[in-house]
Every structure is written in C-alpha cells, then in structure tokens.
Amino acid sequence: MTALLVALCCVGFAVVNVIFELTGRFDGGPYAAYASGLLVMNWLVVVLKLVGAGAALSSIANRPTILPPAVLGVVLWSAFALLSFYALGAVVQAFGMALGLMGSADQITLAGVGYVLFFTLMAIGFGALAISYSRRFEIRKGVIALGVVGGPVALGLLLLAVPMLLTALGVMPAA
C-alpha cells in the first residue's frame, strides 16, 4: 500500500509541473525571460518525479525486471535522502523564521506547513520502501551509501549543470 501511495503522490506532484506548462505559468511576469529554460527544467522535473513513481512501484515487485536490484536500491535510497534533506531544510528554515533569525514567523502559513508535511511523509514512505527493498534483496551497505550520498549530489549537479547549459546555448538569459 505504501508503494502505491508514494507512486500516486509522485504522479500527482508531476501533474503540477504539467499544469504549469499547459497554463503558461512562466510565460509572463518576472520569469518571462526564463520561460524557455523553465520549460526544459519543468519537463526534467516531471521525468524525475515519474522515475520516483516507477521506482516506488518496482520496489514491491517480486523480482525487478527493468533495473538490477542494486540500481533500484540506489534510486530508492536516493529518493529517500533527497526528500529527507529537502524536508529537513524546510523545517530548519521554519524554526529560523519562528525564532526571528530569518524572515518572520508571520511567513509560516498553513499551506507551507502542509507542504513540508507532505514532503516529510514522502520521505518516510520512500524510507520504508528503501529499507524493505534492501532487506528483501540484500542490498549492500555500499549501495545504500551511494544512494544516500550520490543521489543528492547528482541532483544538485544536474540542477546546476542544466541551467548553465541552457544559458550557454542561449535558451536562458545570463543571470
């Protein structure tokens, strides 16, 4: 049941990015100059979210057919680590706001709390899937470490490299 819920959340969250593109959310306003680059980044994010959904569903298969167990293990642990770091960062930011260290406590909204809770629950879901999968397929600790460390590093590099490439190709203006 966890895998299905996690996969549905990933697909649902991917739909948000699709809606951004269908409605032309970034075609006007302060982001208009970046619309072409944001189009590329939005579709990249959709693909990553769909990969997350596929990984969640694949984690409950008796024997994965698309990816070797070690590769799927890396993907699951990467998703867990990424979502955990993201949620933890948001919680730290909220505490900083509540304590007046940055921003203001007035900026903490119910919608913001719900958003952070959503990502926290997604991290817990991927964590449960990663642990269960690792136990069933006897995933080695090195593979787990590669996912936990490599996933966030790889995503960070991707989110730095793609905008730089888009800027070099003239798709996005230089900042």
Disulfide bonds with the S-S distance in Angstrom:
none
